[in-house]
Structures are given as structure tokens and as C-alpha cells.
Amino acid sequence: MSARLRASGAWREGDPMGRRHLVEVGPLTLERGGELPKVRVAYETWGRLAPDGGNAVLVLHALTGDSHVIGAVEPGHPTPGWWDLLVGPGRAVDTDRWFVVAPNVLGGCQGTTGPSSPAPDGRPWASRFPALTIRDQVEVERRLADHLGIEAWALAVGGSMGGMRVLEWAVGHPDRVRSIAALAVSATATADQIALQTIQLHAVRSDRHFLGGDYLLDWADDPYAPGPHTGLALARRLAHWSYRSREEFHLRFGRAAQQGEDPFSGGRFAVESYLDHHGTKLVRRFDAASYVVLTDAMNTHDVGRGRGGIHAALDRYRGCGPVLVAGVDSDRLYPLEEQHALAHLLGVPGERASVIRSPHGHDAFLIEHRQVGRLLTDLLRRLPSR
């Protein structure tokens, strides 16, 4: 890793605002204990809210996403919009009709309160930042909806970690979501997912520069202080492997050597170079402590916790509005059978999930814009008129 990498890729006070808005939503008592005395949400919007507030769409990002759903790389936004081809004028979620809201998640690192944010003493929360759950994150989003004057979302849509929050919206606030689209997700985190994600947590925490998250204290004074680059990049390599499919790796890379390198003599395979690239990319734009907090929250995902189990919990949304559950046929992280089970529990007609056919694995919900767009267009057409 380059010595000139910033210790954290987090947005911080004084950085360009970009397209984000910031709003304070008050103190928050957390499900796993503790409290955040003040919570700020960063969010972006597109389109115009109708006078009756009935055209609002909530778009929820995955683990390392943010509020920048649409738009180019620009000051304040280190990455381009992650759903540029799905949301916007004339797109599946047409911002000439719909008012789209995308918040950065609680615990994130792009403006919403997280480990890199100032604590009451003015220093970053760092290791003092408390443990979160998906329900804590949705409570913050609910307060954002109140702030914006949105009584009910016409649609809540998200994939992976965003899909977890969609399900929590449906179960926890069924009167505030007129339709839902949960993509590449399951009703609970499975043992397989927890195992893979726990290894990623160990990779970050074992980096000698992580210091339990307190590298952020040095980062606050010097952006180029040592950071846990090695651990975060290793975690990302493992995660990205799980986001793509065996088929894609075989067809795209096979056993080919990276150009100009010989694996037999200590050089890299092409697939190894690809994973190295994605590890470095994440280090440049994300924060290791946020990665730990958010991954830990994903491990606690269980819509049935304290609600009589997943059957009773998901039954709260049956009949409340149109439902889309979609999975990817090559997804090894959230296998398609998990979406079929979810569709059954939510009473989807035919009790089967829609299938996104792709060699790209879990990431296909971000890549297969035409297929996902058709599914969202059909879902929005099924919304009852107001």
C-alpha cells in the first residue's frame, strides 16, 4: 500500500459537501445498549415531492455504498452513482415522477454519524462508537422521513444490506411502506454469511494500525497518519470474492497470469491482481471502523428477533402492498433459495422470487440494470393509485 494513502476514506468536516444534505435527528437509544446523544444523517434527493407526499421512494445502499445513487465523481463524492442506470429521468425509477431519497446509513462514513464522526468531545468516536443493529439504522431513516414530511414511502428498495433495511421497514413500520423491493437478501443472516463476515472482521481488527478503531484519533489531526490499510484491503478481497461467482472467475480469469508477471516465479495470477485492485480501491474511499460496525450489524440481521420468529414477523406485511423479492441465480453469498423462502413468507404470488440471471454473482443486483429495471418498473405499475 502507498504511504500516501489517507488513514481513512471517510468524509469529514471541511470536505466538499457535494450533493449531500445533512440533518440532525436527535439522540438515539440503541438496541444493543448505549446511546448516541446526537445523530446526523447525510442524504441525497432527486425529483420533487408531491403535495400529498405520495411519490417518495427510499433507496437503500449496501455495505460499502453511500447516498450517491446518481451522479459523477466530483468534489465530495469519490465514486460515481451506483445505480445511475436505474434511477433518474426516464429510468425505471423515473425522477420526473418519483421523489427519490437515499440516506447514508447510520454507522457509515459519508456524512451520517459513524465511528469517524465527531463525538460530544469533538474528537472522532473511534473505538467508543457503540454496536448497532439494522433496526437502529431503520429508526434513523424513519426520523429522516418525518423530517422530510413523508408519511409513507411509495417504495422502499435495496439489495444486500440495503435489502435488510427494506425488510425491517416492512416489518417494523408496515403502515409507512406502500411497496417493497428486497434484492439478494434473506430474512436472517445465515451461519455461512456470519462465518464469512466474521473472518473479514478479524482481518480488519488484527491489523496493527487498527487500534480498536483509534487510528481515527490520529487521522483527525493528520489525514495521512498510519491506517489499517492491510486489514481493510484483505477483508475487501474476501468480500469481493463472495460477491462474484465461480463461473465469472473461471471465464474471466481462469489460471491466467497477470500481464508481465509469472506466478510460478512469485508473480500474481490475474484473478489475484483483480482482488488486489478492489482491496486498494476500497481503502481509498471507505473507513475501516465503519466496515467493522456495519459488518457486525449485518451479522445481527434477523427480522424475527423478539417478534415471534420470522414467520410471524414477515406476516405483518402480507397484504400491505406489492412485494418484489428477487435473487441472482449465481449468488453464492445469498443463494437463490433464500429469496424463494422469503417470497413464500411474504406471500408473493406464486411464492417464488424473481430471478436475475447473471454470471456476476451477488453483485448482479448492481450490474444487471435492464433486468432489475424491468422488475422495478412492473412493481411500481402495481402500486394502487392515491
C-alpha positions as a Markdown table, in Angstrom:
| # | Residue | x | y | z |
|---|---|---|---|---|
| 1 | Met | 0.0 | 0.0 | 0.0 |
| 2 | Ser | 1.2 | 3.5 | -0.8 |
| 3 | Ala | 2.5 | 5.5 | 2.2 |
| 4 | Arg | 0.4 | 8.5 | 0.9 |
| 5 | Leu | -3.0 | 6.8 | 1.4 |
| 6 | Arg | -5.2 | 8.6 | 3.9 |
| 7 | Ala | -5.7 | 6.7 | 7.1 |
| 8 | Ser | -9.5 | 6.7 | 6.3 |
| 9 | Gly | -11.5 | 7.4 | 3.2 |
| 10 | Ala | -14.3 | 8.9 | 5.3 |
| 11 | Trp | -15.9 | 12.2 | 4.6 |
| 12 | Arg | -15.2 | 14.7 | 7.3 |
| 13 | Glu | -16.0 | 18.3 | 8.4 |
| 14 | Gly | -14.5 | 20.7 | 5.9 |
| 15 | Asp | -14.5 | 18.3 | 3.0 |
| 16 | Pro | -16.7 | 19.4 | 0.0 |
| 17 | Met | -20.4 | 18.8 | 0.6 |
| 18 | Gly | -21.1 | 17.6 | -2.9 |
| 19 | Arg | -24.8 | 16.8 | -3.4 |
| 20 | Arg | -25.4 | 15.6 | 0.2 |
| 21 | His | -27.7 | 17.3 | 2.7 |
| 22 | Leu | -27.2 | 17.0 | 6.4 |
| 23 | Val | -29.9 | 16.9 | 9.1 |
| 24 | Glu | -29.8 | 16.2 | 12.8 |
| 25 | Val | -32.4 | 13.7 | 14.0 |
| 26 | Gly | -31.8 | 13.8 | 17.8 |
| 27 | Pro | -30.5 | 11.2 | 20.3 |
| 28 | Leu | -30.8 | 7.5 | 19.7 |
| 29 | Thr | -31.1 | 4.7 | 22.3 |
| 30 | Leu | -29.6 | 1.6 | 20.7 |
| 31 | Glu | -31.0 | -1.9 | 20.6 |
| 32 | Arg | -27.8 | -3.5 | 21.9 |
| 33 | Gly | -27.3 | -0.9 | 24.7 |
| 34 | Gly | -25.9 | 2.5 | 24.9 |
| 35 | Glu | -26.9 | 5.8 | 23.3 |
| 36 | Leu | -25.8 | 8.2 | 20.6 |
| 37 | Pro | -26.5 | 11.6 | 22.1 |
| 38 | Lys | -26.8 | 13.2 | 18.7 |
| 39 | Val | -27.3 | 11.6 | 15.2 |
| 40 | Arg | -26.8 | 13.3 | 11.9 |
| 41 | Val | -28.0 | 11.9 | 8.6 |
| 42 | Ala | -26.4 | 12.6 | 5.2 |
| 43 | Tyr | -28.8 | 12.1 | 2.3 |
| 44 | Glu | -29.4 | 13.0 | -1.3 |
| 45 | Thr | -32.6 | 13.6 | -3.2 |
| 46 | Trp | -33.8 | 13.7 | -6.8 |
| 47 | Gly | -37.1 | 14.8 | -8.2 |
| 48 | Arg | -39.8 | 16.8 | -6.4 |
| 49 | Leu | -42.0 | 15.7 | -3.5 |
| 50 | Ala | -45.7 | 15.7 | -4.5 |
| 51 | Pro | -48.0 | 18.0 | -2.4 |
| 52 | Asp | -49.6 | 14.9 | -0.8 |
| 53 | Gly | -46.1 | 13.3 | -0.2 |
| 54 | Gly | -47.2 | 10.1 | -2.0 |
| 55 | Asn | -44.4 | 9.8 | -4.6 |
| 56 | Ala | -41.5 | 9.3 | -2.3 |
| 57 | Val | -39.1 | 6.4 | -3.0 |
| 58 | Leu | -36.5 | 5.2 | -0.5 |
| 59 | Val | -33.3 | 3.8 | -2.0 |
| 60 | Leu | -31.0 | 1.9 | 0.5 |
| 61 | His | -27.4 | 1.2 | -0.2 |
| 62 | Ala | -25.4 | -2.0 | 0.5 |
| 63 | Leu | -22.4 | -2.3 | 2.8 |
| 64 | Thr | -19.8 | 0.0 | 1.2 |
| 65 | Gly | -22.3 | 2.2 | -0.7 |
| 66 | Asp | -23.5 | 5.7 | 0.2 |
| 67 | Ser | -26.1 | 8.3 | -0.7 |
| 68 | His | -24.6 | 9.0 | -4.1 |
| 69 | Val | -27.0 | 6.8 | -6.2 |
| 70 | Ile | -26.8 | 9.1 | -9.2 |
| 71 | Gly | -24.0 | 11.3 | -10.4 |
| 72 | Ala | -20.4 | 11.6 | -11.5 |
| 73 | Val | -17.3 | 11.6 | -9.4 |
| 74 | Glu | -16.9 | 15.1 | -8.1 |
| 75 | Pro | -15.7 | 17.0 | -5.1 |
| 76 | Gly | -17.4 | 15.4 | -2.1 |
| 77 | His | -18.2 | 12.2 | -4.0 |
| 78 | Pro | -15.3 | 9.8 | -4.6 |
| 79 | Thr | -17.3 | 7.3 | -6.6 |
| 80 | Pro | -19.9 | 7.6 | -9.4 |
| 81 | Gly | -23.6 | 6.9 | -8.7 |
| 82 | Trp | -24.0 | 3.2 | -8.0 |
| 83 | Trp | -27.4 | 2.9 | -9.7 |
| 84 | Asp | -27.1 | 5.6 | -12.4 |
| 85 | Leu | -28.8 | 3.4 | -15.0 |
| 86 | Leu | -31.8 | 2.6 | -12.8 |
| 87 | Val | -32.7 | 5.9 | -11.1 |
| 88 | Gly | -33.1 | 9.2 | -13.0 |
| 89 | Pro | -35.2 | 10.9 | -15.6 |
| 90 | Gly | -36.8 | 8.3 | -17.8 |
| 91 | Arg | -35.2 | 5.4 | -15.9 |
| 92 | Ala | -37.0 | 2.6 | -14.1 |
| 93 | Val | -37.3 | 4.8 | -11.1 |
| 94 | Asp | -38.2 | 7.9 | -13.0 |
| 95 | Thr | -37.2 | 11.1 | -11.1 |
| 96 | Asp | -39.6 | 13.1 | -13.3 |
| 97 | Arg | -42.3 | 11.2 | -11.4 |
| 98 | Trp | -40.8 | 10.0 | -8.2 |
| 99 | Phe | -39.1 | 11.8 | -5.4 |
| 100 | Val | -36.1 | 9.6 | -4.6 |
| 101 | Val | -34.3 | 9.8 | -1.2 |
| 102 | Ala | -31.1 | 8.0 | -0.5 |
| 103 | Pro | -29.6 | 8.2 | 3.0 |
| 104 | Asn | -26.1 | 7.2 | 4.1 |
| 105 | Val | -26.6 | 4.5 | 6.7 |
| 106 | Leu | -26.1 | 5.0 | 10.4 |
| 107 | Gly | -22.5 | 3.8 | 11.1 |
| 108 | Gly | -21.4 | 4.8 | 7.7 |
| 109 | Cys | -18.6 | 7.1 | 6.7 |
| 110 | Gln | -20.0 | 9.6 | 4.2 |
| 111 | Gly | -21.7 | 12.1 | 6.4 |
| 112 | Thr | -24.0 | 10.1 | 8.6 |
| 113 | Thr | -23.0 | 9.6 | 12.2 |
| 114 | Gly | -20.4 | 6.8 | 12.4 |
| 115 | Pro | -17.0 | 6.0 | 14.0 |
| 116 | Ser | -15.3 | 8.8 | 12.1 |
| 117 | Ser | -17.8 | 11.4 | 13.1 |
| 118 | Pro | -17.2 | 13.8 | 16.0 |
| 119 | Ala | -18.3 | 12.6 | 19.4 |
| 120 | Pro | -19.6 | 15.1 | 22.0 |
| 121 | Asp | -16.0 | 16.0 | 22.9 |
| 122 | Gly | -15.3 | 17.0 | 19.3 |
| 123 | Arg | -12.9 | 14.1 | 18.6 |
| 124 | Pro | -13.9 | 11.1 | 16.4 |
| 125 | Trp | -15.9 | 8.4 | 18.1 |
| 126 | Ala | -13.3 | 5.9 | 17.0 |
| 127 | Ser | -13.3 | 2.9 | 19.4 |
| 128 | Arg | -16.0 | 4.4 | 21.6 |
| 129 | Phe | -18.6 | 4.1 | 18.8 |
| 130 | Pro | -21.3 | 1.6 | 20.0 |
| 131 | Ala | -22.5 | -1.5 | 18.4 |
| 132 | Leu | -25.5 | -1.1 | 16.0 |
| 133 | Thr | -28.3 | -3.2 | 14.6 |
| 134 | Ile | -30.2 | -3.0 | 11.3 |
| 135 | Arg | -33.2 | -1.8 | 13.4 |
| 136 | Asp | -31.2 | 1.1 | 14.8 |
| 137 | Gln | -30.4 | 2.1 | 11.2 |
| 138 | Val | -34.0 | 2.0 | 10.2 |
| 139 | Glu | -35.1 | 4.1 | 13.2 |
| 140 | Val | -32.8 | 6.8 | 11.9 |
| 141 | Glu | -34.2 | 6.5 | 8.4 |
| 142 | Arg | -37.7 | 6.8 | 9.9 |
| 143 | Arg | -36.8 | 10.1 | 11.6 |
| 144 | Leu | -35.4 | 11.3 | 8.3 |
| 145 | Ala | -38.8 | 10.5 | 6.7 |
| 146 | Asp | -40.5 | 12.5 | 9.4 |
| 147 | His | -38.1 | 15.4 | 8.8 |
| 148 | Leu | -39.0 | 15.4 | 5.1 |
| 149 | Gly | -42.7 | 15.2 | 5.7 |
| 150 | Ile | -43.1 | 11.7 | 4.2 |
| 151 | Glu | -45.8 | 9.7 | 5.9 |
| 152 | Ala | -45.3 | 6.6 | 3.8 |
| 153 | Trp | -42.9 | 5.6 | 1.1 |
| 154 | Ala | -44.4 | 4.6 | -2.2 |
| 155 | Leu | -41.5 | 2.1 | -2.5 |
| 156 | Ala | -38.5 | 1.1 | -0.3 |
| 157 | Val | -35.9 | -0.7 | -2.4 |
| 158 | Gly | -32.4 | -2.1 | -1.6 |
| 159 | Gly | -30.1 | -5.0 | -2.1 |
| 160 | Ser | -27.9 | -6.9 | 0.3 |
| 161 | Met | -27.6 | -4.8 | 3.5 |
| 162 | Gly | -30.0 | -2.3 | 1.9 |
| 163 | Gly | -32.4 | -5.2 | 1.5 |
| 164 | Met | -32.1 | -6.0 | 5.2 |
| 165 | Arg | -33.3 | -2.5 | 5.9 |
| 166 | Val | -36.1 | -2.8 | 3.5 |
| 167 | Leu | -37.3 | -5.8 | 5.3 |
| 168 | Glu | -37.0 | -4.0 | 8.7 |
| 169 | Trp | -39.1 | -1.1 | 7.3 |
| 170 | Ala | -41.8 | -3.6 | 6.2 |
| 171 | Val | -41.9 | -5.5 | 9.4 |
| 172 | Gly | -41.3 | -2.6 | 11.8 |
| 173 | His | -43.3 | 0.1 | 10.0 |
| 174 | Pro | -45.8 | -1.7 | 7.7 |
| 175 | Asp | -48.1 | 1.4 | 7.6 |
| 176 | Arg | -45.3 | 3.5 | 6.2 |
| 177 | Val | -44.2 | 1.5 | 3.2 |
| 178 | Arg | -46.7 | 1.0 | 0.3 |
| 179 | Ser | -44.5 | -1.4 | -1.6 |
| 180 | Ile | -41.1 | -3.1 | -1.1 |
| 181 | Ala | -38.3 | -4.5 | -3.2 |
| 182 | Ala | -35.8 | -6.7 | -1.4 |
| 183 | Leu | -33.0 | -7.9 | -3.6 |
| 184 | Ala | -30.3 | -10.5 | -3.0 |
| 185 | Val | -31.1 | -10.8 | 0.8 |
| 186 | Ser | -32.6 | -13.2 | 3.3 |
| 187 | Ala | -34.8 | -12.9 | 6.3 |
| 188 | Thr | -31.9 | -13.6 | 8.7 |
| 189 | Ala | -28.1 | -13.7 | 8.5 |
| 190 | Thr | -27.2 | -17.3 | 8.0 |
| 191 | Ala | -24.3 | -19.2 | 9.6 |
| 192 | Asp | -22.5 | -19.2 | 6.3 |
| 193 | Gln | -22.8 | -15.4 | 5.9 |
| 194 | Ile | -21.8 | -14.8 | 9.5 |
| 195 | Ala | -18.8 | -17.1 | 9.2 |
| 196 | Leu | -17.5 | -15.2 | 6.1 |
| 197 | Gln | -18.2 | -11.8 | 7.5 |
| 198 | Thr | -16.6 | -12.7 | 10.9 |
| 199 | Ile | -13.4 | -13.6 | 9.0 |
| 200 | Gln | -13.5 | -10.1 | 7.4 |
| 201 | Leu | -13.9 | -8.5 | 10.9 |
| 202 | His | -10.9 | -10.4 | 12.2 |
| 203 | Ala | -8.9 | -9.3 | 9.2 |
| 204 | Val | -9.5 | -5.6 | 10.0 |
| 205 | Arg | -9.2 | -5.9 | 13.8 |
| 206 | Ser | -5.9 | -7.8 | 13.5 |
| 207 | Asp | -4.2 | -5.0 | 11.6 |
| 208 | Arg | -1.7 | -3.4 | 13.9 |
| 209 | His | -2.8 | 0.0 | 12.8 |
| 210 | Phe | -6.5 | -0.5 | 13.6 |
| 211 | Leu | -6.0 | 0.1 | 17.4 |
| 212 | Gly | -9.6 | -0.9 | 18.1 |
| 213 | Gly | -10.6 | 2.0 | 15.8 |
| 214 | Asp | -8.5 | 4.6 | 17.5 |
| 215 | Tyr | -6.4 | 5.2 | 14.4 |
| 216 | Leu | -9.2 | 7.7 | 13.7 |
| 217 | Leu | -7.9 | 9.9 | 16.5 |
| 218 | Asp | -4.6 | 10.4 | 14.6 |
| 219 | Trp | -6.4 | 10.7 | 11.3 |
| 220 | Ala | -8.3 | 13.7 | 12.8 |
| 221 | Asp | -5.0 | 15.5 | 13.2 |
| 222 | Asp | -3.2 | 14.1 | 10.2 |
| 223 | Pro | -5.1 | 12.6 | 7.2 |
| 224 | Tyr | -2.1 | 10.6 | 6.2 |
| 225 | Ala | -1.4 | 9.0 | 9.6 |
| 226 | Pro | -1.0 | 5.2 | 9.5 |
| 227 | Gly | -4.3 | 3.4 | 8.9 |
| 228 | Pro | -5.4 | -0.2 | 8.8 |
| 229 | His | -5.0 | -0.5 | 5.1 |
| 230 | Thr | -3.7 | -4.0 | 5.0 |
| 231 | Gly | -6.6 | -5.4 | 7.1 |
| 232 | Leu | -9.3 | -3.5 | 5.3 |
| 233 | Ala | -8.0 | -4.5 | 1.9 |
| 234 | Leu | -7.8 | -8.1 | 2.9 |
| 235 | Ala | -11.4 | -8.0 | 4.2 |
| 236 | Arg | -12.5 | -6.5 | 0.9 |
| 237 | Arg | -10.6 | -9.2 | -1.1 |
| 238 | Leu | -12.6 | -11.9 | 0.7 |
| 239 | Ala | -15.9 | -10.0 | 0.4 |
| 240 | His | -15.4 | -9.3 | -3.3 |
| 241 | Trp | -14.7 | -12.9 | -3.9 |
| 242 | Ser | -18.1 | -13.7 | -2.3 |
| 243 | Tyr | -19.8 | -11.0 | -4.4 |
| 244 | Arg | -18.8 | -12.6 | -7.7 |
| 245 | Ser | -19.4 | -16.1 | -9.0 |
| 246 | Arg | -17.2 | -19.1 | -9.6 |
| 247 | Glu | -18.3 | -19.1 | -13.2 |
| 248 | Glu | -17.3 | -15.4 | -13.7 |
| 249 | Phe | -13.9 | -16.0 | -12.3 |
| 250 | His | -13.4 | -19.1 | -14.4 |
| 251 | Leu | -14.4 | -17.4 | -17.7 |
| 252 | Arg | -12.8 | -14.1 | -17.0 |
| 253 | Phe | -9.5 | -15.2 | -15.5 |
| 254 | Gly | -9.0 | -18.9 | -15.4 |
| 255 | Arg | -5.4 | -19.6 | -14.5 |
| 256 | Ala | -4.0 | -16.7 | -16.5 |
| 257 | Ala | -1.1 | -14.8 | -15.1 |
| 258 | Gln | -1.3 | -11.1 | -14.5 |
| 259 | Gln | 0.3 | -9.3 | -17.5 |
| 260 | Gly | 4.0 | -9.2 | -17.1 |
| 261 | Glu | 4.1 | -11.4 | -14.1 |
| 262 | Asp | 4.9 | -15.1 | -13.6 |
| 263 | Pro | 3.0 | -16.8 | -10.7 |
| 264 | Phe | 5.5 | -19.8 | -10.9 |
| 265 | Ser | 8.3 | -17.3 | -10.0 |
| 266 | Gly | 6.4 | -15.4 | -7.4 |
| 267 | Gly | 4.3 | -13.2 | -9.6 |
| 268 | Arg | 0.5 | -12.9 | -9.4 |
| 269 | Phe | -2.4 | -14.6 | -11.1 |
| 270 | Ala | -4.8 | -12.3 | -13.0 |
| 271 | Val | -7.6 | -13.0 | -10.5 |
| 272 | Glu | -5.2 | -12.2 | -7.6 |
| 273 | Ser | -4.4 | -8.8 | -9.2 |
| 274 | Tyr | -8.1 | -8.2 | -9.7 |
| 275 | Leu | -8.8 | -8.7 | -6.0 |
| 276 | Asp | -5.8 | -6.6 | -5.0 |
| 277 | His | -7.2 | -3.8 | -7.1 |
| 278 | His | -10.6 | -3.9 | -5.4 |
| 279 | Gly | -8.9 | -4.0 | -2.0 |
| 280 | Thr | -6.9 | -0.9 | -2.7 |
| 281 | Lys | -10.0 | 0.9 | -4.2 |
| 282 | Leu | -12.0 | 0.4 | -1.0 |
| 283 | Val | -9.1 | 1.6 | 1.2 |
| 284 | Arg | -9.1 | 4.9 | -0.8 |
| 285 | Arg | -12.8 | 5.6 | -0.3 |
| 286 | Phe | -14.1 | 3.9 | 2.8 |
| 287 | Asp | -13.3 | 3.7 | 6.5 |
| 288 | Ala | -12.2 | 0.5 | 8.3 |
| 289 | Ala | -14.1 | 1.2 | 11.6 |
| 290 | Ser | -17.3 | 1.8 | 9.6 |
| 291 | Tyr | -16.6 | -1.5 | 7.8 |
| 292 | Val | -16.4 | -3.3 | 11.2 |
| 293 | Val | -19.5 | -1.6 | 12.6 |
| 294 | Leu | -21.7 | -2.2 | 9.6 |
| 295 | Thr | -20.5 | -5.8 | 9.1 |
| 296 | Asp | -21.2 | -6.5 | 12.7 |
| 297 | Ala | -24.7 | -5.1 | 12.3 |
| 298 | Met | -25.3 | -7.3 | 9.3 |
| 299 | Asn | -24.4 | -10.4 | 11.4 |
| 300 | Thr | -27.2 | -9.5 | 13.8 |
| 301 | His | -29.8 | -9.3 | 11.0 |
| 302 | Asp | -32.9 | -11.3 | 12.0 |
| 303 | Val | -36.4 | -9.8 | 11.2 |
| 304 | Gly | -37.9 | -12.4 | 13.6 |
| 305 | Arg | -35.9 | -11.4 | 16.7 |
| 306 | Gly | -38.3 | -10.5 | 19.5 |
| 307 | Arg | -41.2 | -10.8 | 17.1 |
| 308 | Gly | -42.1 | -14.5 | 17.5 |
| 309 | Gly | -39.8 | -15.7 | 14.7 |
| 310 | Ile | -39.5 | -14.8 | 11.0 |
| 311 | His | -42.9 | -16.3 | 10.0 |
| 312 | Ala | -44.8 | -14.1 | 12.5 |
| 313 | Ala | -42.6 | -11.1 | 11.7 |
| 314 | Leu | -43.0 | -11.2 | 7.9 |
| 315 | Asp | -46.7 | -11.9 | 8.2 |
| 316 | Arg | -47.0 | -8.3 | 9.4 |
| 317 | Tyr | -46.5 | -7.1 | 5.9 |
| 318 | Arg | -48.6 | -9.7 | 4.0 |
| 319 | Gly | -51.3 | -7.9 | 2.1 |
| 320 | Cys | -50.0 | -4.4 | 3.0 |
| 321 | Gly | -48.7 | -3.7 | -0.6 |
| 322 | Pro | -47.0 | -5.0 | -3.6 |
| 323 | Val | -43.8 | -7.0 | -2.9 |
| 324 | Leu | -40.8 | -7.8 | -5.1 |
| 325 | Val | -38.3 | -10.3 | -3.9 |
| 326 | Ala | -35.5 | -11.0 | -6.3 |
| 327 | Gly | -32.4 | -13.1 | -6.2 |
| 328 | Val | -29.4 | -13.9 | -8.5 |
| 329 | Asp | -29.1 | -17.4 | -9.9 |
| 330 | Ser | -25.3 | -17.3 | -9.4 |
| 331 | Asp | -25.2 | -15.7 | -6.0 |
| 332 | Arg | -23.0 | -17.8 | -3.6 |
| 333 | Leu | -23.3 | -15.3 | -0.7 |
| 334 | Tyr | -27.1 | -15.1 | -0.6 |
| 335 | Pro | -28.2 | -18.2 | -2.6 |
| 336 | Leu | -31.4 | -18.0 | -4.6 |
| 337 | Glu | -33.2 | -20.5 | -2.3 |
| 338 | Glu | -33.1 | -17.9 | 0.4 |
| 339 | Gln | -35.0 | -15.4 | -1.7 |
| 340 | His | -37.6 | -18.1 | -2.6 |
| 341 | Ala | -38.1 | -18.8 | 1.1 |
| 342 | Leu | -38.5 | -15.1 | 1.7 |
| 343 | Ala | -41.0 | -14.8 | -1.1 |
| 344 | His | -43.0 | -17.6 | 0.3 |
| 345 | Leu | -43.1 | -16.0 | 3.8 |
| 346 | Leu | -44.2 | -12.6 | 2.3 |
| 347 | Gly | -47.0 | -14.2 | 0.2 |
| 348 | Val | -45.5 | -13.2 | -3.2 |
| 349 | Pro | -47.8 | -14.6 | -5.9 |
| 350 | Gly | -46.5 | -18.0 | -6.9 |
| 351 | Glu | -44.4 | -17.9 | -3.7 |
| 352 | Arg | -41.3 | -17.8 | -5.8 |
| 353 | Ala | -38.7 | -15.0 | -6.0 |
| 354 | Ser | -38.0 | -13.3 | -9.3 |
| 355 | Val | -34.7 | -14.5 | -10.8 |
| 356 | Ile | -32.0 | -12.2 | -12.1 |
| 357 | Arg | -30.0 | -14.4 | -14.5 |
| 358 | Ser | -26.3 | -13.4 | -14.5 |
| 359 | Pro | -22.8 | -14.8 | -14.2 |
| 360 | His | -21.8 | -11.9 | -11.9 |
| 361 | Gly | -23.0 | -13.4 | -8.6 |
| 362 | His | -24.3 | -11.3 | -5.7 |
| 363 | Asp | -23.2 | -8.1 | -7.4 |
| 364 | Ala | -25.6 | -8.6 | -10.2 |
| 365 | Phe | -28.3 | -6.5 | -8.5 |
| 366 | Leu | -25.9 | -3.6 | -9.1 |
| 367 | Ile | -24.8 | -4.7 | -12.6 |
| 368 | Glu | -27.9 | -6.2 | -14.4 |
| 369 | His | -29.6 | -2.8 | -14.8 |
| 370 | Arg | -32.1 | -4.0 | -17.5 |
| 371 | Gln | -33.3 | -7.0 | -15.6 |
| 372 | Val | -33.6 | -5.1 | -12.3 |
| 373 | Gly | -35.2 | -2.1 | -14.1 |
| 374 | Arg | -37.9 | -4.3 | -15.6 |
| 375 | Leu | -38.7 | -5.7 | -12.2 |
| 376 | Leu | -38.9 | -2.3 | -10.6 |
| 377 | Thr | -41.0 | -0.9 | -13.4 |
| 378 | Asp | -43.5 | -3.7 | -13.1 |
| 379 | Leu | -43.6 | -3.3 | -9.3 |
| 380 | Leu | -44.3 | 0.5 | -9.5 |
| 381 | Arg | -47.1 | -0.1 | -12.0 |
| 382 | Arg | -48.8 | -2.4 | -9.4 |
| 383 | Leu | -49.0 | 0.4 | -6.8 |
| 384 | Pro | -52.6 | 1.4 | -6.1 |
| 385 | Ser | -53.5 | 4.9 | -7.2 |
| 386 | Arg | -53.8 | 7.5 | -4.5 |
